[in-house]
Amino acid sequence: MKKSLVIEAPVFARRLALPRAQQGECWQAIAQLPQVFGRPHVHSGISIRKLTHRAYEFRAHLDLRFIFLDQPDGLYVRFLGNHDEVRKEIRSGKYD
């Protein structure tokens, strides 16, 4: 069963600052997430990886990653940033 997808407001704000080509790649990656999450043998190209017991990341673009949470009622996309920004966000403790 696919979970619903919730994209939180800060992700939209960050996405709007990206060049149009990167915006398209981000939307394509987000669209794939509900179909491929929880199916590890499906090759999706978005490279889902567990970061903490609650948080995961997936690739949006060559140098951009999303952080999302797997909750019982859906997948919550919370953050968009480069590799260093994702590491800093995880170290902040918000996802423990």
All heavy atoms as an XYZ file, in Angstrom:
793
protein
N       0.829     -1.172      0.000
C       0.000      0.000      0.000
C       0.885      1.251      0.000
O       1.798      1.383      0.797
C      -0.884      0.000      1.238
C      -1.797      1.186      1.294
S      -2.932      1.088      2.681
C      -2.085      2.086      3.857
N       0.603      2.154     -0.912
C       1.341      3.406     -0.973
C       0.838      4.358      0.101
O      -0.343      4.410      0.401
C       1.169      4.067     -2.341
C       1.881      3.339     -3.444
C       1.923      4.167     -4.691
C       0.644      4.028     -5.460
N       0.674      4.718     -6.748
N       1.755      5.094      0.680
C       1.398      6.094      1.686
C       1.165      7.435      0.997
O       1.695      7.704     -0.077
C       2.525      6.236      2.702
C       2.687      5.021      3.578
C       3.659      5.320      4.684
C       3.711      4.151      5.648
N       4.452      4.498      6.849
N       0.406      8.286      1.673
C       0.203      9.628      1.132
C       1.492     10.436      1.294
O       2.340     10.139      2.127
C      -0.956     10.313      1.840
O      -0.658     10.470      3.204
N       1.605     11.459      0.500
C       2.799     12.298      0.484
C       2.430     13.693      0.965
O       1.471     14.297      0.475
C       3.344     12.357     -0.946
C       4.627     13.119     -1.178
C       5.776     12.459     -0.417
C       4.938     13.136     -2.659
N       3.188     14.209      1.936
C       2.963     15.545      2.473
C       4.261     16.330      2.292
O       5.309     15.916      2.781
C       2.583     15.501      3.978
C       2.379     16.895      4.518
C       1.353     14.634      4.190
N       4.180     17.446      1.576
C       5.354     18.285      1.353
C       5.181     19.532      2.197
O       4.244     20.297      2.002
C       5.504     18.640     -0.134
C       5.557     17.349     -0.964
C       6.760     19.475     -0.354
C       5.409     17.574     -2.437
N       6.087     19.727      3.132
C       5.949     20.825      4.075
C       6.462     22.144      3.496
O       7.326     22.172      2.627
C       6.623     20.454      5.385
C       5.928     19.246      5.992
C       6.402     18.864      7.360
O       7.407     19.407      7.837
O       5.739     18.008      7.970
N       5.924     23.258      3.960
C       6.129     24.595      3.402
C       7.590     25.002      3.187
O       7.912     25.560      2.138
C       5.411     25.631      4.250
N       8.517     24.768      4.119
C       9.893     25.204      3.875
C      10.516     24.568      2.629
O      11.356     25.168      1.979
C      10.638     24.787      5.145
C       9.578     24.734      6.189
C       8.340     24.259      5.477
N      10.101     23.361      2.304
C      10.620     22.703      1.106
C      10.185     23.480     -0.135
O      10.963     23.684     -1.065
C      10.149     21.233      1.034
C      10.549     20.600     -0.281
C      10.725     20.444      2.198
N       8.940     23.954     -0.164
C       8.465     24.735     -1.309
C       9.260     26.021     -1.458
O       9.638     26.410     -2.549
C       6.979     25.067     -1.176
C       6.091     23.950     -1.578
C       5.323     23.303     -0.642
C       6.017     23.533     -2.897
C       4.494     22.263     -1.007
C       5.195     22.501     -3.269
C       4.428     21.859     -2.321
N       9.526     26.700     -0.355
C      10.268     27.957     -0.409
C      11.660     27.734     -0.992
O      12.124     28.493     -1.839
C      10.358     28.575      0.982
N      12.333     26.694     -0.556
C      13.680     26.396     -1.066
C      13.622     26.011     -2.538
O      14.451     26.416     -3.331
C      14.304     25.277     -0.238
C      15.641     24.786     -0.733
C      16.727     25.865     -0.521
N      17.926     25.569     -1.249
C      18.999     25.010     -0.733
N      19.026     24.676      0.518
N      20.045     24.785     -1.479
N      12.625     25.241     -2.924
C      12.512     24.782     -4.301
C      12.314     25.945     -5.256
O      12.840     25.961     -6.361
C      11.357     23.786     -4.439
C      11.275     23.166     -5.820
C       9.924     22.544     -6.063
N       8.832     23.476     -5.986
C       8.470     24.318     -6.956
N       9.136     24.374     -8.075
N       7.444     25.116     -6.801
N      11.565     26.955     -4.843
C      11.296     28.100     -5.704
C      12.554     28.900     -6.026
O      12.597     29.614     -7.013
C      10.252     29.011     -5.054
C       8.847     28.416     -4.969
C       7.939     29.353     -4.176
C       8.270     28.147     -6.342
N      13.579     28.790     -5.216
C      14.826     29.510     -5.447
C      15.749     28.777     -6.421
O      16.787     29.308     -6.802
C      15.542     29.730     -4.120
N      15.391     27.586     -6.845
C      16.227     26.785     -7.736
C      15.998     27.156     -9.195
O      14.917     27.614     -9.564
C      15.906     25.298     -7.565
C      16.192     24.680     -6.205
C      15.665     23.254     -6.174
C      17.668     24.706     -5.899
N      16.995     26.917    -10.062
C      16.778     27.071    -11.500
C      15.677     26.126    -11.976
O      15.453     25.067    -11.388
C      18.124     26.679    -12.111
C      19.118     26.806    -11.004
C      18.367     26.540     -9.732
N      15.006     26.492    -13.036
C      13.852     25.729    -13.529
C      14.187     24.253    -13.791
O      13.399     23.370    -13.465
C      13.284     26.367    -14.793
C      11.966     25.737    -15.205
C      11.307     26.430    -16.362
N      10.868     27.785    -16.102
C       9.764     28.113    -15.431
N       8.991     27.179    -14.931
N       9.427     29.371    -15.262
N      15.347     23.965    -14.351
C      15.712     22.569    -14.634
C      15.798     21.751    -13.345
O      15.331     20.614    -13.288
C      17.037     22.506    -15.389
N      16.384     22.328    -12.302
C      16.481     21.619    -11.024
C      15.111     21.471    -10.378
O      14.847     20.469     -9.714
C      17.431     22.334    -10.074
C      18.883     22.166    -10.441
C      19.808     22.829     -9.453
O      19.393     23.614     -8.608
N      21.077     22.528     -9.555
N      14.235     22.446    -10.553
C      12.882     22.332    -10.021
C      12.190     21.107    -10.609
O      11.549     20.343     -9.897
C      12.062     23.585    -10.351
C      12.455     24.802     -9.570
C      11.589     25.994     -9.921
O      10.465     25.851    -10.378
N      12.111     27.184     -9.693
N      12.336     20.911    -11.914
C      11.723     19.758    -12.576
C      12.255     18.443    -12.044
O      11.493     17.504    -11.808
N      13.564     18.372    -11.839
C      14.159     17.147    -11.298
C      13.658     16.876     -9.883
O      13.420     15.723     -9.516
C      15.682     17.245    -11.313
C      16.259     17.206    -12.716
C      17.767     17.337    -12.725
O      18.412     16.735    -11.841
O      18.284     18.034    -13.610
N      13.489     17.930     -9.106
C      12.972     17.765     -7.738
C      11.553     17.204     -7.772
O      11.225     16.280     -7.018
C      13.001     19.093     -6.992
S      14.653     19.630     -6.507
N      10.705     17.751     -8.635
C       9.328     17.261     -8.722
C       9.285     15.807     -9.177
O       8.478     15.015     -8.691
C       8.484     18.128     -9.654
C       8.007     19.378     -9.004
C       8.255     20.647     -9.409
C       7.207     19.496     -7.816
N       7.668     21.541     -8.542
C       7.019     20.873     -7.576
C       6.649     18.572     -6.944
C       6.277     21.347     -6.488
C       5.907     19.052     -5.860
C       5.729     20.410     -5.644
N      10.149     15.439    -10.118
C      10.179     14.046    -10.581
C      10.575     13.106     -9.447
O       9.990     12.031     -9.288
C      11.134     13.893    -11.755
C      10.619     14.508    -13.029
C      11.635     14.470    -14.158
O      12.793     14.111    -13.961
N      11.197     14.845    -15.341
N      11.565     13.499     -8.657
C      11.998     12.668     -7.532
C      10.888     12.529     -6.493
O      10.620     11.431     -5.994
C      13.255     13.258     -6.899
N      10.226     13.652     -6.175
C       9.129     13.611     -5.203
C       8.014     12.694     -5.695
O       7.445     11.924     -4.923
C       8.593     15.034     -4.920
C       9.595     15.786     -4.048
C       7.234     14.991     -4.243
C       9.255     17.253     -3.847
N       7.716     12.765     -6.974
C       6.635     11.937     -7.535
C       6.948     10.447     -7.430
O       6.039      9.631     -7.278
C       6.392     12.320     -8.992
N       8.215     10.071     -7.460
C       8.604      8.657     -7.369
C       8.548      8.116     -5.947
O       8.367      6.922     -5.742
C      10.035      8.470     -7.879
C      10.201      8.611     -9.357
C      11.641      8.375     -9.745
O      12.286      7.446     -9.255
N      12.159      9.217    -10.616
N       8.731      8.987     -4.964
C       8.879      8.536     -3.574
C       7.770      7.603     -3.090
O       8.072      6.516     -2.597
C       9.027      9.739     -2.638
C       9.229      9.401     -1.166
C      10.501      8.581     -0.958
C       9.267     10.674     -0.339
N       6.482      7.934     -3.228
C       5.456      7.026     -2.691
C       5.445      5.649     -3.367
O       5.114      4.658     -2.724
C       4.135      7.754     -2.972
C       4.501      9.172     -3.183
C       5.889      9.162     -3.752
N       5.835      5.586     -4.630
C       5.823      4.297     -5.330
C       6.997      3.401     -4.936
O       6.883      2.184     -4.962
C       5.849      4.483     -6.853
C       4.555      4.953     -7.422
C       4.579      6.440     -7.713
O       5.633      7.040     -7.837
N       3.418      7.039     -7.820
N       8.158      4.004     -4.603
C       9.343      3.186     -4.366
C       9.705      3.001     -2.899
O      10.428      2.067     -2.569
C      10.567      3.733     -5.137
C      10.301      3.734     -6.624
C      10.970      5.093     -4.662
N       9.222      3.858     -2.008
C       9.578      3.709     -0.604
C       8.993      2.410     -0.051
O       7.827      2.096     -0.260
C       9.083      4.886      0.236
C       9.514      4.786      1.668
C      10.842      4.937      2.008
C       8.611      4.502      2.665
C      11.259      4.824      3.325
C       9.012      4.390      3.986
C      10.339      4.549      4.310
N       9.818      1.664      0.647
C       9.385      0.389      1.209
C       9.540     -0.771      0.246
O       9.172     -1.897      0.572
N      10.077     -0.509     -0.924
C      10.317     -1.558     -1.928
C      11.800     -1.504     -2.310
O      12.160     -0.963     -3.349
C       9.427     -1.321     -3.142
C       7.945     -1.370     -2.785
C       7.067     -1.024     -3.944
N       7.246     -2.010     -5.009
C       6.921     -1.778     -6.278
N       6.421     -0.620     -6.645
N       7.093     -2.711     -7.190
N      12.664     -2.053     -1.474
C      14.107     -1.879     -1.660
C      14.664     -2.494     -2.946
O      15.727     -2.092     -3.385
C      14.714     -2.558     -0.426
C      13.661     -3.491      0.045
C      12.349     -2.875     -0.318
N      13.957     -3.413     -3.545
C      14.479     -4.052     -4.747
C      14.059     -3.348     -6.026
O      14.458     -3.739     -7.109
C      14.069     -5.520     -4.782
C      14.568     -6.267     -3.577
N      15.896     -6.498     -3.351
C      13.916     -6.766     -2.514
C      16.046     -7.136     -2.207
N      14.855     -7.305     -1.663
N      13.282     -2.296     -5.895
C      12.877     -1.514     -7.059
C      13.949     -0.451     -7.293
O      14.246      0.348     -6.418
C      11.506     -0.829     -6.831
C      11.174      0.108     -7.982
C      10.419     -1.867     -6.656
N      14.541     -0.478     -8.477
C      15.556      0.530     -8.785
C      14.849      1.809     -9.196
O      14.148      1.855    -10.187
C      16.463      0.063     -9.920
C      17.448      1.109    -10.326
N      18.500      1.473     -9.526
C      17.516      1.882    -11.416
C      19.180      2.421    -10.129
N      18.609      2.689    -11.287
N      15.017      2.857     -8.411
C      14.294      4.089     -8.682
C      15.195      5.216     -9.155
O      14.730      6.149     -9.765
C      13.561      4.537     -7.421
O      14.512      4.901     -6.441
N      16.465      5.153     -8.814
C      17.352      6.244     -9.166
C      17.338      7.391     -8.166
O      18.105      8.329     -8.296
N      16.456      7.343     -7.157
C      16.427      8.433     -6.175
C      17.219      8.102     -4.910
O      17.342      8.937     -4.034
C      14.992      8.888     -5.830
C      14.165      7.793     -5.179
C      14.299      9.442     -7.065
C      12.799      8.268     -4.664
N      17.760      6.912     -4.831
C      18.687      6.530     -3.759
C      18.188      6.850     -2.361
O      18.725      7.708     -1.668
C      20.050      7.191     -3.963
O      20.602      6.800     -5.181
N      17.172      6.170     -1.926
C      16.647      6.357     -0.571
C      17.634      5.757      0.422
O      18.120      4.649      0.232
C      15.267      5.698     -0.421
C      14.269      6.372     -1.355
C      14.787      5.752      1.027
C      12.932      5.677     -1.440
N      17.913      6.502      1.482
C      18.860      6.047      2.493
C      18.373      6.471      3.869
O      17.929      7.603      4.056
C      20.220      6.670      2.211
C      21.338      6.089      3.019
C      22.665      6.548      2.478
N      22.826      7.964      2.691
C      23.759      8.489      3.467
N      24.629      7.725      4.086
N      23.837      9.790      3.629
N      18.458      5.559      4.828
C      18.039      5.850      6.206
C      19.118      6.683      6.892
O      20.301      6.360      6.834
C      17.810      4.553      6.961
C      17.140      4.741      8.288
C      16.688      3.425      8.866
C      15.836      3.688     10.088
N      15.135      2.491     10.521
N      18.695      7.763      7.571
C      19.624      8.652      8.271
C      19.557      8.491      9.780
O      20.578      8.530     10.458
C      19.318     10.110      7.908
C      19.440     10.472      6.437
C      18.965     11.902      6.202
C      20.867     10.294      5.952
N      18.351      8.389     10.321
C      18.137      8.161     11.749
C      17.007      7.143     11.850
O      16.511      6.671     10.832
C      17.718      9.453     12.498
O      16.410      9.831     12.091
C      18.692     10.596     12.246
N      16.579      6.845     13.063
C      15.491      5.872     13.198
C      14.181      6.391     12.614
O      13.293      5.621     12.311
C      15.324      5.432     14.658
C      14.742      6.470     15.557
N      15.489      7.515     16.054
C      13.486      6.631     16.035
C      14.712      8.276     16.803
N      13.499      7.770     16.811
N      14.051      7.721     12.418
C      12.824      8.298     11.858
C      13.016      8.925     10.478
O      12.059      9.073      9.745
C      12.294      9.413     12.765
C      11.887      9.004     14.116
C      11.316     10.133     14.976
N      11.626     11.481     14.535
C      10.725     12.460     14.478
N       9.488     12.245     14.826
N      11.073     13.666     14.104
N      14.225      9.351     10.171
C      14.455     10.165      8.976
C      15.194      9.406      7.878
O      16.050      8.565      8.141
C      15.247     11.406      9.347
N      14.836      9.757      6.648
C      15.457      9.203      5.449
C      15.817     10.358      4.524
O      15.294     11.461      4.654
C      14.467      8.302      4.697
C      14.057      7.077      5.457
C      13.083      7.148      6.442
C      14.625      5.842      5.177
C      12.685      6.023      7.135
C      14.229      4.710      5.865
C      13.263      4.800      6.846
O      12.876      3.680      7.522
N      16.692     10.075      3.567
C      16.966     11.043      2.524
C      16.774     10.377      1.171
O      16.848      9.156      1.047
C      18.382     11.618      2.633
C      19.473     10.687      2.174
C      20.854     11.342      2.124
O      20.998     12.532      2.461
O      21.798     10.651      1.737
N      16.492     11.194      0.160
C      16.499     10.707     -1.216
C      17.030     11.801     -2.114
O      16.976     12.989     -1.789
C      15.127     10.192     -1.659
C      14.043     11.225     -1.802
C      13.743     11.763     -3.040
C      13.300     11.619     -0.709
C      12.723     12.695     -3.177
C      12.276     12.545     -0.837
C      11.993     13.091     -2.079
N      17.595     11.372     -3.229
C      18.246     12.294     -4.147
C      17.220     13.013     -5.012
O      16.361     12.389     -5.620
C      19.248     11.544     -5.020
C      20.050     12.445     -5.910
C      21.144     11.752     -6.697
N      20.648     10.570     -7.379
C      21.152      9.355     -7.216
N      22.133      9.156     -6.377
N      20.674      8.351     -7.886
N      17.351     14.347     -5.073
C      16.477     15.161     -5.898
C      17.201     15.592     -7.166
O      16.592     15.753     -8.213
C      16.044     16.402     -5.135
N      18.484     15.790     -7.059
C      19.322     16.285     -8.140
C      20.731     15.812     -7.815
O      20.980     15.325     -6.719
C      19.224     17.819     -8.183
C      20.124     18.477     -9.177
N      19.935     18.366    -10.516
C      21.218     19.257     -9.012
C      20.876     19.056    -11.162
N      21.664     19.600    -10.249
N      21.646     15.991     -8.716
C      23.014     15.532     -8.498
C      23.573     15.985     -7.153
O      24.199     15.217     -6.443
C      23.904     16.019     -9.640
C      25.291     15.440     -9.706
C      25.238     13.920     -9.815
C      26.047     16.023    -10.880
N      23.326     17.240     -6.771
C      23.849     17.727     -5.497
C      22.773     18.182     -4.517
O      23.069     18.914     -3.590
C      24.876     18.845     -5.706
C      24.552     19.775     -6.846
O      24.094     19.274     -7.870
O      24.766     20.981     -6.737
N      21.541     17.743     -4.691
C      20.469     18.095     -3.768
C      19.795     16.842     -3.213
O      19.585     15.880     -3.935
C      19.406     18.961     -4.452
C      19.805     20.372     -4.815
C      18.694     21.038     -5.609
C      20.130     21.180     -3.576
N      19.461     16.911     -1.920
C      18.801     15.802     -1.243
C      17.586     16.311     -0.472
O      17.589     17.421      0.042
C      19.738     15.146     -0.219
C      21.088     14.721     -0.738
C      20.974     13.452     -1.553
N      22.255     12.923     -1.956
C      22.864     13.209     -3.105
N      22.317     14.060     -3.929
N      24.007     12.658     -3.430
N      16.578     15.470     -0.382
C      15.423     15.731      0.469
C      15.559     14.901      1.732
O      16.058     13.778      1.694
C      14.118     15.297     -0.205
C      13.617     16.210     -1.274
C      13.751     15.879     -2.606
C      12.981     17.399     -0.945
C      13.272     16.708     -3.600
C      12.495     18.238     -1.931
C      12.645     17.885     -3.263
N      15.079     15.426      2.852
C      14.908     14.647      4.074
C      13.414     14.434      4.230
O      12.622     15.365      4.075
C      15.450     15.369      5.320
C      16.959     15.566      5.233
C      15.092     14.577      6.589
C      17.537     16.379      6.386
N      13.020     13.194      4.539
C      11.607     12.925      4.801
C      11.465     11.989      5.974
O      12.398     11.280      6.357
C      10.904     12.365      3.554
C      11.257     10.946      3.201
C      10.455      9.893      3.592
C      12.386     10.673      2.456
C      10.767      8.585      3.257
C      12.713      9.362      2.105
C      11.899      8.320      2.499
N      10.287     12.028      6.584
C       9.953     11.160      7.711
C       8.899     10.162      7.275
O       7.945     10.511      6.575
C       9.406     11.980      8.882
C      10.327     13.043      9.451
C       9.619     13.808     10.553
C      11.611     12.445      9.959
N       9.068      8.928      7.704
C       8.067      7.887      7.469
C       7.176      7.825      8.696
O       7.591      7.372      9.760
C       8.765      6.551      7.233
C       7.797      5.402      7.073
O       6.628      5.645      6.701
O       8.202      4.248      7.316
N       5.959      8.325      8.562
C       4.980      8.335      9.649
C       3.855      7.358      9.297
O       3.672      7.029      8.121
C       4.398      9.738      9.837
C       5.439     10.787     10.163
C       6.034     10.613     11.547
O       5.453      9.993     12.416
N       7.215     11.151     11.742
N       3.102      6.886     10.271
C       2.011      5.952      9.979
C       1.002      6.482      8.958
O       0.458      5.720      8.169
C       1.345      5.732     11.335
C       2.409      6.032     12.335
C       3.249      7.120     11.715
N       0.779      7.793      8.971
C      -0.231      8.352      8.069
C       0.338      8.916      6.769
O      -0.408      9.441      5.948
C      -1.046      9.426      8.782
C      -0.193     10.586      9.262
O       1.020     10.395      9.471
O      -0.737     11.687      9.421
N       1.653      8.839      6.557
C       2.201      9.327      5.298
C       3.699      9.564      5.340
O       4.354      9.361      6.355
N       4.210     10.007      4.207
C       5.616     10.364      4.064
C       5.694     11.890      4.067
O       5.095     12.546      3.222
C       6.171      9.805      2.752
C       6.058      8.292      2.582
C       6.498      7.886      1.187
C       6.855      7.563      3.643
N       6.421     12.445      5.019
C       6.496     13.891      5.196
C       7.847     14.408      4.709
O       8.876     14.167      5.333
C       6.313     14.250      6.675
C       4.894     14.061      7.131
C       4.397     12.786      7.415
C       4.037     15.140      7.239
C       3.087     12.603      7.808
C       2.711     14.965      7.639
C       2.256     13.697      7.915
O       0.947     13.517      8.305
N       7.841     15.117      3.599
C       9.058     15.699      3.040
C       9.284     17.021      3.768
O       8.466     17.923      3.704
C       8.936     15.911      1.519
C      10.207     16.521      0.965
C       8.620     14.589      0.825
N      10.423     17.101      4.476
C      10.648     18.221      5.393
C      11.758     19.178      5.003
O      11.775     20.312      5.460
C      11.019     17.673      6.772
C       9.895     17.066      7.506
C       9.727     17.834      8.801
N       8.499     17.480      9.450
C       8.433     16.984     10.661
N       9.513     16.758     11.347
N       7.264     16.717     11.177
N      12.747     18.727      4.230
C      13.929     19.560      4.023
C      14.531     19.272      2.660
O      14.506     18.124      2.190
C      14.963     19.251      5.121
C      16.185     20.114      5.087
C      16.159     21.380      5.645
C      17.350     19.677      4.496
C      17.287     22.183      5.616
C      18.481     20.462      4.459
C      18.455     21.732      5.025
N      15.087     20.300      2.040
C      15.808     20.175      0.777
C      17.119     20.919      0.922
O      17.134     22.093      1.315
C      14.991     20.772     -0.372
C      15.691     20.882     -1.731
C      16.054     19.495     -2.261
C      14.799     21.615     -2.721
N      18.221     20.236      0.636
C      19.521     20.893      0.724
C      20.607     20.057      0.088
O      20.369     18.928     -0.348
N      21.808     20.610      0.064
C      22.940     19.844     -0.460
C      23.442     18.887      0.625
O      22.905     18.860      1.736
C      24.038     20.781     -0.981
C      24.674     21.627      0.105
O      24.793     21.221      1.262
N      25.072     22.835     -0.261
N      24.454     18.126      0.302
C      24.953     17.105      1.224
C      25.309     17.703      2.595
O      24.912     17.175      3.636
C      26.165     16.408      0.604
C      26.780     15.380      1.477
N      26.229     14.129      1.636
C      27.877     15.406      2.259
C      26.981     13.433      2.471
N      27.983     14.178      2.860
N      26.046     18.809      2.591
C      26.470     19.428      3.852
C      25.281     19.971      4.642
O      25.236     19.847      5.869
C      27.474     20.547      3.589
C      28.796     20.016      3.039
O      29.115     18.828      3.275
O      29.507     20.789      2.371
N      24.321     20.570      3.956
C      23.138     21.101      4.637
C      22.300     19.980      5.247
O      21.756     20.134      6.342
C      22.296     21.921      3.657
C      22.968     23.209      3.219
C      22.297     23.858      2.026
O      21.661     23.158      1.207
O      22.421     25.089      1.914
N      22.206     18.858      4.552
C      21.471     17.706      5.094
C      22.166     17.196      6.350
O      21.514     16.942      7.363
C      21.325     16.591      4.039
C      20.876     15.281      4.673
C      20.345     17.022      2.957
N      23.482     17.071      6.328
C      24.221     16.606      7.507
C      24.007     17.557      8.684
O      23.800     17.129      9.808
C      25.724     16.500      7.207
C      26.066     15.471      6.195
C      25.797     14.063      6.717
N      25.551     13.183      5.595
C      24.402     12.590      5.324
N      23.376     12.732      6.111
N      24.251     11.814      4.276
N      24.067     18.857      8.420
C      23.855     19.854      9.478
C      22.443     19.740     10.047
O      22.235     19.802     11.257
C      24.099     21.253      8.922
C      23.993     22.341      9.946
C      24.299     23.698      9.327
C      24.129     24.794     10.342
N      24.365     26.124      9.748
N      21.465     19.583      9.179
C      20.073     19.450      9.611
C      19.886     18.209     10.488
O      19.224     18.262     11.522
C      19.160     19.379      8.381
C      17.701     19.295      8.689
C      17.069     20.603      9.147
O      17.746     21.653      9.180
O      15.876     20.567      9.489
N      20.488     17.105     10.112
C      20.382     15.865     10.906
C      21.060     16.060     12.257
O      20.539     15.658     13.296
C      20.966     14.677     10.134
C      20.083     14.334      8.943
C      21.154     13.456     11.037
C      18.664     13.905      9.301
N      22.228     16.701     12.267
C      22.956     16.925     13.528
C      22.203     17.886     14.462
O      22.470     17.916     15.656
C      24.357     17.460     13.249
C      25.316     16.388     12.788
C      26.748     16.858     12.829
N      26.984     18.090     12.096
C      27.367     18.184     10.838
N      27.566     17.098     10.125
N      27.556     19.357     10.263
N      21.255     18.657     13.928
C      20.503     19.602     14.765
C      19.639     18.909     15.806
O      19.175     19.530     16.756
C      19.622     20.497     13.887
O      18.502     19.773     13.402
N      19.378     17.607     15.615
C      18.574     16.859     16.571
C      17.082     16.864     16.300
O      16.309     16.267     17.043
N      16.647     17.525     15.249
C      15.216     17.609     14.924
C      14.613     16.266     14.523
O      13.402     16.108     14.534
C      14.982     18.580     13.772
C      15.346     19.997     14.067
C      15.149     20.853     12.824
C      15.695     22.233     13.012
N      15.601     23.019     11.775
N      15.451     15.309     14.160
C      14.952     14.054     13.608
C      15.260     12.848     14.497
O      15.144     11.716     14.064
C      15.536     13.840     12.208
C      15.203     14.979     11.281
C      16.070     16.052     11.121
C      14.001     14.992     10.601
C      15.753     17.108     10.294
C      13.671     16.043      9.767
C      14.541     17.088      9.620
O      14.209     18.128      8.796
N      15.644     13.102     15.735
C      15.953     12.005     16.667
C      14.698     11.360     17.198
O      13.664     11.880     17.263
C      16.807     12.508     17.825
C      18.197     12.890     17.365
O      18.628     12.416     16.297
O      18.842     13.683     18.064
